[in-house]
Amino acid sequence: MNKIALITGANTGIGFETAKGLLAQGFDIIMVCRSAGKGEPAKKKLLFKFPERKVDFYRCDLANFDHVRKTIELIKGKFDHLDVLVNNAGYVTEKVEITKEGHEKTFQTCHLGHFLLTMGLIDLLKKSEQGRIINVSSMAYKMGKFERLLKPSKKYNKWQVYGDAKLANIIFTIGLAEKLQGTDIEAYSLHPGVVKSGFGHNLKGFTRGLISLFSPFMISLEKGAETSIFLATSPKAKGKSGQYFVKSVPEQLNGKETTIENAQLLWTKSKEWTD
Ligand SMILES: NC(=O)c1ccc[n+]([C@@H]2O[C@H](COP(=O)([O-])OP(=O)(O)OC[C@H]3O[C@@H](n4cnc5c(N)ncnc54)[C@H](OP(=O)(O)O)[C@@H]3O)[C@@H](O)[C@H]2O)c1
């Protein structure tokens, strides 16, 4: 049975490098990307480099639940198992944007879309010998506050909202590890490093300037993908379900926000929000 990994946001940045790394290790790849205009050329590039492998592309805006549901249906219709799910796509908006489902867009993209996708694909992951779910978070989770996930502040602050969404990635991972006890599936979260990618290039003014200024000091995309690839493949990750990794090593979490109680509450609310 060939190994299959699904990566969201695989058309560019850390996601694209993760796809390359996993193809090099013999995986087939399912790319789940927001735009066909960017996804199809990225798929061609991957197949050009790895002509012997299979790469499938699905267009899916994670900030649209109908897209996510349709994608789950199509993937379940085509594949009989899934070994690795990398919830990698991420986004932050300059100004507040509300999705048609009524959620703040950064939160829906980074967490709710991935929550729905993961729930829809759990059965396929259970058919793998050892399924792995990898949630790409960020050290920005340290700016996050759990209470704002349940009751967003009235005043929009993009980095606060991003920190909250990345905190949700970590808390979701803790919830997954608990729910998946007794199965062969493990879940991990990670910070990839400060990576020279397209992240934040949609932002304007001071923040955009700051990103350009620090860009020479950022790590490469290859380095940025290393922890995702490690968690997807290494036997050393086994038994560490629920943990948060930096440079492929587990790191202690800030305990105040990342409790099992918060994980259980986020799980219940996420189920409610994604219906
Ligand atoms: N770069 C860093 O320093 C850094 C640090 C910590 C954590 N991270 C995390 O690493 C992950 C990857 O980011 P990156 O640095 O590789 O950034 P990137 O180059 O901007 O890539 C982000 C990916 O997410 C996709 N995406 C955004 N909104 C989406 C949506 N609604 N539906 C589906 N896909 C969507 C983008 O698609 P489009 O190309 O169509 O926009 C792109 O493929 C993110 O979760 C980010 O939070 C990055």
The ligand as an ORCA input file, in Angstrom:
! r2SCAN-3c Opt
* xyz 0 1
  N       6.514     31.799      7.362
  C       6.694     31.813      8.667
  O       7.636     32.429      9.196
  C       5.764     31.051      9.566
  C       6.030     31.060     10.949
  C       5.188     30.344     11.786
  C       4.129     29.621     11.256
  N       3.893     29.653      9.917
  C       2.744     28.886      9.418
  O       3.189     28.056      8.357
  C       2.084     27.735      7.502
  C       2.505     27.893      6.042
  O       2.790     29.257      5.815
  P       3.887     29.779      4.777
  O       4.912     30.486      5.548
  O       4.281     28.703      3.834
  O       3.015     30.906      4.054
  P       2.566     31.118      2.525
  O       3.751     31.030      1.638
  O       1.769     32.379      2.545
  O       1.617     29.889      2.250
  C       0.340     29.808      2.837
  C      -0.493     28.791      2.107
  O      -1.804     28.782      2.702
  C      -2.766     28.883      1.640
  N      -4.040     29.464      2.065
  C      -4.281     30.674      2.618
  N      -5.600     30.858      2.789
  C      -6.211     29.722      2.358
  C      -7.553     29.301      2.267
  N      -8.577     30.089      2.650
  N      -7.825     28.077      1.769
  C      -6.809     27.268      1.358
  N      -5.529     27.613      1.412
  C      -5.217     28.840      1.899
  C      -2.083     29.794      0.624
  O      -2.753     29.751     -0.599
  P      -2.536     30.932     -1.719
  O      -1.166     30.713     -2.286
  O      -3.636     30.705     -2.670
  O      -2.631     32.228     -0.963
  C      -0.700     29.154      0.625
  O      -0.719     27.979     -0.142
  C       0.948     28.676      7.932
  O       0.025     27.957      8.699
  C       1.626     29.723      8.796
  O       0.769     30.230      9.785
  C       4.690     30.345      9.050
*
